[in-house]
Amino acid sequence: MELRGDVTVTTSPVLDRPNTPRVWRLPGVYRPQEDSFLLARALHDAGGAQDAKVLDFCTGSGFLAITAAKAGAGAVTALDISRRAVLTARANALSRRLPISVLRGSLDKAVEHGPFDVVLSNPPYVPVDGEGKDPRWDAGPDGRSVLDPLCDSLPTLLSPDGFALLVHSEFTGVEETLERVQAAGLAGSVVARERIPFGPVLQRRLSYLQEVELAERGVDSEEVVVIRAARI
Ligand SMILES: C[S@@+](CC[C@H](N)C(=O)[O-])C[C@H]1O[C@@H](n2cnc3c(N)ncnc32)[C@H](O)[C@@H]1O
């Protein structure tokens, strides 16, 4: 990663990921990382997004929206609540002349613009006690403050043959997501998983995770999973 003035350029579409798009970011915008890459790979494994109408919910830099557009999507809507993320994603999309509409907003706006053939989301999912409020990763005491309403909205967001790919940590509760998706009348399954060492955010949250028994003592890695949801 290199710093140019106040713009951070991610030059780490690491060597073993030759198709990973490079994005630049305003400060404070999420850097695409293992969870983003795992979801991008899951989209590829699902056959891409040829001609699909795609939603990238919680787009950050626009990394997944760009991945979908490059995978042949007909139209991509990218949403984020952060102004900086929206500006960043717009610039990344415009510089590539890709069919991506980047909007500021949350689920209400997603529903307004749906339904979608493919819904992608790498939402904030880190459990945090009362203090944490960084929208890039903090997601309430159980890490589900954005994920749960998203799961509940999937029947409205998805077109009849549509599917969703959602990524999050094991600490957010894989069973909970599968049950939530099922309660919404959809079928859910884990389609990708990867164990990764704790990054700085989880390192800082570890004592809280242990306190609320979401993580065992002595662990230094987490499993990140991609869940697919579709109508039965
Ligand atoms: C983990 S980052 C993912 C960014 C990007 N998708 C990626 O994989 O690189 C989560 C993003 O969700 C955004 N966000 C948080 N809460 C949101 C909400 N309720 N609605 C829309 N976006 C939200 C944050 O601003 C942040 O950009």
The ligand as an ORCA input file, in Angstrom:
! r2SCAN-3c Opt
* xyz 0 1
  C     -16.485     -3.867      5.826
  S     -16.685     -2.402      4.846
  C     -16.814     -3.166      3.239
  C     -16.402     -2.306      2.078
  C     -16.333     -3.023      0.734
  N     -17.574     -3.693      0.415
  C     -15.172     -3.990      0.679
  O     -15.401     -5.215      0.781
  O     -14.028     -3.554      0.516
  C     -18.344     -1.939      5.296
  C     -18.894     -0.687      4.610
  O     -20.280     -0.574      4.990
  C     -20.640      0.778      5.144
  N     -21.844      0.794      5.989
  C     -21.916      0.651      7.336
  N     -23.203      0.650      7.748
  C     -23.962      0.781      6.621
  C     -25.372      0.841      6.377
  N     -26.265      0.735      7.365
  N     -25.804      0.987      5.108
  C     -24.915      1.104      4.080
  N     -23.575      1.062      4.247
  C     -23.099      0.889      5.496
  C     -19.390      1.418      5.724
  O     -19.373      2.801      5.512
  C     -18.277      0.644      4.994
  O     -17.895      1.332      3.829
*
